[in-house]
Amino acid sequence: MRKSFGCLINFTRGNANLSFVPHHEAVIESQLEKLQVLIDSSTNVLILTGAGLSTESGIPDYRSESVGLYARSNHRPIQHQDFMKFKHVRQRYWARNFVGWPMFSNVQPNASHQILADWERQGKISSITTQNVDRLHHKAGSKAVVELHGCAHEVKCMKCNYEISRHDFQSTLIELNPLLSVQNIEIRPDADVELSQELINTFRIPHCQQCRDEVNGFFKPNIVFFGDNVPKSRVEFVFSQLQSSDCLLVLGSSLHVYSGYRFIVRASELGIPSAIVNIGPTRGDKFASVKLNAKCSEVLKKICI
């Protein structure tokens, strides 16, 4: 239940696993009031969300202090060029993703996702641009969502562009690897898990049955991997939406990745006020009219529209 300046609205919670949410302070009331004034004066808000929004659902991020993947291990995300060049890299990726997928795909939206879906229904926001690939905004009921970095729920052949759902692809992987079963796993960002090299070496991956190219007809999740570029048309579309908006609200993003940072820079160039809600500093703090160093759901629950 949330209460804010006389507003009282119920929201159910998603996953209760908060172990990936970094330490944070209580919301500062004066900053909250500034954000409320900004939201009140806006009629067409563009939302930009990052990994910090989904940590409350139990999906870890990369950069959070103490609890992010970079802080907890030496593991680094897969690089686009490595995936495209080397079959053993693809084998490792799909073996680990295969084990992590059931848990990752069953993660549920949290209060922040639900609140944003409610804002959309009430006509407060123009659209949501998300850096996340978890599809939790859709699960919460949001309709106008741009997945800036793609989506883990879709898989595409790199030769003929044939697409299938990740769930259907999982069924194919089960058929090829019926004996692979791993218990007590800890999920990483993007459905990655830790697996022994022995298990990875025996993992079988399919080639595309549409083009039947056994060399180049391999599958890749419809995700913009590190080292790849967000499609220009997608960026231009979001820029056009930003230009017609009267406020940019950044939620749960450090804006470290350029594809996110460039939006707050563009908002500043266009004279569009922006606000950031994130635990810890962000690359775009100097451009923000309001910055709240707080957990997203604690802030959103107290904003009245």
Secondary structure per residue as TSV (DSSP state, phi and psi in degrees):
chain	resnum	aa	ss	phi	psi
A	1	M	-	360.0	139.2
A	2	R	E	-124.8	144.3
A	3	K	E	-127.7	126.5
A	4	S	E	-150.9	114.4
A	5	F	T	49.2	43.5
A	6	G	T	94.9	-8.2
A	7	C	E	-89.6	142.7
A	8	L	E	-141.1	110.8
A	9	I	E	-136.2	139.3
A	10	N	-	-89.5	139.0
A	11	F	-	-140.5	130.3
A	12	T	-	-77.0	157.3
A	13	R	-	-96.6	152.1
A	14	G	-	-84.9	-140.6
A	15	N	-	-58.1	142.3
A	16	A	-	-89.7	1.1
A	17	N	-	-75.7	106.2
A	18	L	-	-108.8	17.0
A	19	S	T	-67.7	-16.3
A	20	F	T	-100.7	6.0
A	21	V	S	-90.4	120.0
A	22	P	-	-67.7	163.9
A	23	H	-	-58.0	139.2
A	24	H	-	-148.5	156.7
A	25	E	-	-90.4	168.2
A	26	A	-	-68.4	154.8
A	27	V	-	-63.7	131.8
A	28	I	-	-83.6	123.0
A	29	E	H	-60.5	-38.1
A	30	S	H	-65.4	-37.5
A	31	Q	H	-69.5	-38.1
A	32	L	H	-62.0	-40.2
A	33	E	H	-64.5	-37.8
A	34	K	H	-63.6	-41.6
A	35	L	H	-65.7	-39.7
A	36	Q	H	-61.6	-41.1
A	37	V	H	-62.7	-42.2
A	38	L	H	-64.5	-43.9
A	39	I	H	-65.7	-40.9
A	40	D	H	-60.6	-35.0
A	41	S	T	-86.1	-0.8
A	42	S	-	-110.5	142.6
A	43	T	S	-119.0	-7.6
A	44	N	S	-144.2	74.6
A	45	V	E	-87.0	131.0
A	46	L	E	-97.8	127.5
A	47	I	E	-100.9	133.9
A	48	L	E	-120.3	119.0
A	49	T	E	-115.3	148.7
A	50	G	-	-127.1	-170.6
A	51	A	H	-60.4	-27.9
A	52	G	H	-63.2	-19.8
A	53	L	H	-73.6	-31.3
A	54	S	H	-94.8	-7.0
A	55	T	G	-63.3	-28.9
A	56	E	G	-71.9	-12.1
A	57	S	G	-93.0	-3.8
A	58	G	T	100.9	11.5
A	59	I	-	-100.8	119.4
A	60	P	-	-71.2	158.4
A	61	D	-	-109.2	-175.1
A	62	Y	S	-90.9	-40.0
A	63	R	S	-110.0	-3.5
A	64	S	S	-61.0	140.5
A	65	E	T	-62.2	131.1
A	66	S	T	75.0	-37.1
A	67	V	T	-113.3	-10.9
A	68	G	S	-72.1	161.5
A	69	L	H	-58.7	-41.4
A	70	Y	H	-63.3	-31.0
A	71	A	H	-80.1	-23.4
A	72	R	H	-101.0	-13.7
A	73	S	-	-158.0	171.2
A	74	N	S	-90.6	0.7
A	75	H	-	-67.3	140.1
A	76	R	-	-125.3	150.8
A	77	P	-	-65.0	158.4
A	78	I	-	-65.6	145.3
A	79	Q	B	-98.6	141.8
A	80	H	H	-56.8	-48.6
A	81	Q	H	-64.1	-37.0
A	82	D	H	-64.4	-42.3
A	83	F	H	-62.7	-42.6
A	84	M	H	-71.8	-30.1
A	85	K	H	-89.4	-37.5
A	86	F	-	-118.1	124.7
A	87	K	H	-64.5	-36.2
A	88	H	H	-67.1	-28.6
A	89	V	H	-70.6	-41.7
A	90	R	H	-65.1	-39.3
A	91	Q	H	-61.6	-44.9
A	92	R	H	-63.7	-44.4
A	93	Y	H	-59.7	-51.2
A	94	W	H	-70.8	-31.7
A	95	A	H	-63.2	-46.9
A	96	R	H	-69.7	-40.5
A	97	N	H	-67.3	-35.4
A	98	F	H	-58.6	-43.8
A	99	V	H	-72.0	-37.7
A	100	G	H	-82.3	-17.6
A	101	W	H	-59.8	-45.6
A	102	P	H	-56.8	-40.3
A	103	M	H	-71.9	-45.7
A	104	F	H	-62.2	-44.4
A	105	S	H	-72.0	-16.7
A	106	N	T	-96.5	-1.0
A	107	V	-	-62.5	141.4
A	108	Q	-	-109.4	152.8
A	109	P	-	-63.1	150.7
A	110	N	-	-103.3	-172.2
A	111	A	H	-59.0	-35.5
A	112	S	H	-63.9	-45.4
A	113	H	H	-59.7	-41.9
A	114	Q	H	-68.4	-39.1
A	115	I	H	-64.2	-42.6
A	116	L	H	-64.6	-37.7
A	117	A	H	-63.4	-36.7
A	118	D	H	-67.5	-40.6
A	119	W	H	-61.3	-39.7
A	120	E	H	-63.9	-44.7
A	121	R	H	-60.7	-32.3
A	122	Q	T	-86.5	-0.2
A	123	G	T	80.4	17.5
A	124	K	-	-81.3	-32.4
A	125	I	E	-114.1	147.4
A	126	S	E	-81.2	-41.8
A	127	S	E	-169.8	169.3
A	128	I	E	-117.3	125.2
A	129	T	E	-106.1	122.4
A	130	T	E	-118.4	140.6
A	131	Q	S	-86.1	-5.1
A	132	N	-	-87.2	152.6
A	133	V	-	-112.9	15.0
A	134	D	S	-90.6	-9.6
A	135	R	-	62.1	23.4
A	136	L	H	-71.6	-28.1
A	137	H	H	-63.6	-41.4
A	138	H	H	-64.5	-42.7
A	139	K	H	-60.5	-31.6
A	140	A	H	-78.9	-13.2
A	141	G	T	110.1	2.4
A	142	S	-	-68.9	143.2
A	143	K	-	-107.9	-47.3
A	144	A	S	-88.1	80.1
A	145	V	E	-123.4	129.6
A	146	V	E	-108.3	119.7
A	147	E	E	-91.7	94.1
A	148	L	T	-57.7	-40.5
A	149	H	T	-103.0	18.1
A	150	G	E	85.9	-161.2
A	151	C	E	-146.5	135.2
A	152	A	E	-72.7	-11.7
A	153	H	E	-86.2	4.1
A	154	E	E	-128.9	145.4
A	155	V	E	-130.5	140.7
A	156	K	E	-133.6	141.1
A	157	C	E	-74.3	132.9
A	158	M	T	-79.9	-6.8
A	159	K	T	-97.8	-51.7
A	160	C	T	-112.7	0.0
A	161	N	-	68.4	15.2
A	162	Y	-	-62.5	133.2
A	163	E	E	-116.1	141.8
A	164	I	E	-137.6	162.8
A	165	S	E	-74.4	152.3
A	166	R	H	-63.4	-32.0
A	167	H	H	-64.9	-42.5
A	168	D	H	-66.4	-38.0
A	169	F	H	-64.3	-36.5
A	170	Q	H	-61.0	-39.6
A	171	S	H	-61.9	-40.2
A	172	T	H	-64.2	-42.0
A	173	L	H	-65.3	-35.0
A	174	I	H	-64.9	-40.8
A	175	E	H	-62.5	-36.9
A	176	L	H	-81.6	-22.0
A	177	N	-	-134.4	61.0
A	178	P	T	-67.2	-19.9
A	179	L	T	-99.1	-5.2
A	180	L	-	-78.5	118.9
A	181	S	-	-147.9	128.2
A	182	V	-	-128.8	132.6
A	183	Q	-	-106.8	160.2
A	184	N	S	55.3	50.0
A	185	I	-	-88.7	156.1
A	186	E	-	-113.5	120.6
A	187	I	-	-74.4	146.5
A	188	R	-	-113.8	175.4
A	189	P	G	-54.9	144.7
A	190	D	G	63.3	31.5
A	191	A	G	71.0	18.8
A	192	D	-	-80.3	148.9
A	193	V	-	-140.7	168.9
A	194	E	-	-88.3	129.5
A	195	L	-	-134.2	149.7
A	196	S	-	-70.1	152.3
A	197	Q	H	-64.1	-29.4
A	198	E	H	-62.4	-44.8
A	199	L	H	-67.7	-39.1
A	200	I	H	-63.4	-40.4
A	201	N	H	-64.1	-26.0
A	202	T	T	-96.3	-1.8
A	203	F	-	-75.4	134.1
A	204	R	-	-105.0	134.2
A	205	I	-	-120.6	143.8
A	206	P	-	-85.8	161.5
A	207	H	-	-106.0	167.2
A	208	C	-	-67.2	131.6
A	209	Q	T	-87.6	-4.0
A	210	Q	T	-85.6	-53.2
A	211	C	T	-91.7	-18.2
A	212	R	-	55.9	30.1
A	213	D	-	-90.0	108.8
A	214	E	T	-77.6	-8.8
A	215	V	T	-101.2	-53.8
A	216	N	T	-103.3	-7.4
A	217	G	-	-88.0	54.7
A	218	F	-	-100.3	159.4
A	219	F	E	-99.2	144.9
A	220	K	E	-135.2	140.3
A	221	P	E	-62.7	150.1
A	222	N	E	-78.5	59.6
A	223	I	E	-124.1	142.7
A	224	V	-	-82.8	102.1
A	225	F	-	-70.6	163.3
A	226	F	B	-58.4	134.7
A	227	G	T	94.7	-8.5
A	228	D	S	-103.7	173.0
A	229	N	-	-114.2	142.8
A	230	V	-	-65.6	134.0
A	231	P	-	-51.9	134.8
A	232	K	H	-58.2	-38.8
A	233	S	H	-64.1	-33.9
A	234	R	H	-69.0	-42.7
A	235	V	H	-63.8	-44.6
A	236	E	H	-63.4	-35.9
A	237	F	H	-64.2	-44.5
A	238	V	H	-67.1	-38.2
A	239	F	H	-60.2	-39.2
A	240	S	H	-66.9	-37.0
A	241	Q	H	-67.5	-40.1
A	242	L	H	-61.8	-40.3
A	243	Q	H	-63.1	-28.9
A	244	S	T	-94.7	4.2
A	245	S	-	-95.0	164.2
A	246	D	S	-116.8	7.8
A	247	C	E	-165.9	141.5
A	248	L	E	-114.6	124.3
A	249	L	E	-116.4	114.7
A	250	V	E	-97.2	127.7
A	251	L	E	-127.0	118.6
A	252	G	S	68.7	34.3
A	253	S	-	-132.3	133.9
A	254	S	-	-78.6	-10.0
A	255	L	-	58.4	24.9
A	256	H	-	-69.5	-39.7
A	257	V	S	-74.6	135.5
A	258	Y	H	-59.0	-34.8
A	259	S	H	-61.5	-26.2
A	260	G	H	-89.7	-42.4
A	261	Y	H	-58.5	-38.1
A	262	R	H	-64.5	-23.4
A	263	F	H	-73.8	-39.0
A	264	I	H	-73.4	-30.7
A	265	V	H	-64.6	-45.0
A	266	R	H	-63.4	-40.4
A	267	A	H	-58.8	-42.4
A	268	S	H	-63.2	-41.7
A	269	E	H	-64.1	-32.9
A	270	L	H	-86.2	-4.4
A	271	G	T	75.9	21.3
A	272	I	-	-91.5	123.0
A	273	P	-	-65.8	148.2
A	274	S	E	-135.1	155.2
A	275	A	E	-134.7	146.7
A	276	I	E	-124.8	131.3
A	277	V	E	-120.3	113.2
A	278	N	-	-161.2	144.9
A	279	I	S	-80.9	111.2
A	280	G	S	100.2	167.8
A	281	P	-	-68.5	156.3
A	282	T	-	-127.7	164.1
A	283	R	T	-68.3	-19.2
A	284	G	T	-107.0	13.0
A	285	D	G	-55.9	-37.5
A	286	K	G	-67.9	-16.6
A	287	F	G	-93.8	-11.6
A	288	A	-	-82.2	138.1
A	289	S	S	-73.0	-32.9
A	290	V	E	-138.8	136.3
A	291	K	E	-131.5	125.7
A	292	L	E	-116.0	121.0
A	293	N	-	-89.1	79.7
A	294	A	S	-156.6	167.3
A	295	K	-	-72.2	136.6
A	296	C	H	-56.6	-48.2
A	297	S	H	-64.2	-34.5
A	298	E	H	-66.1	-31.0
A	299	V	H	-78.6	-50.9
A	300	L	H	-61.3	-34.7
A	301	K	T	-63.9	-21.9
A	302	K	T	-102.2	0.5
A	303	I	-	-93.9	131.6
A	304	C	-	-106.2	135.4
A	305	I	-	-120.9	360.0
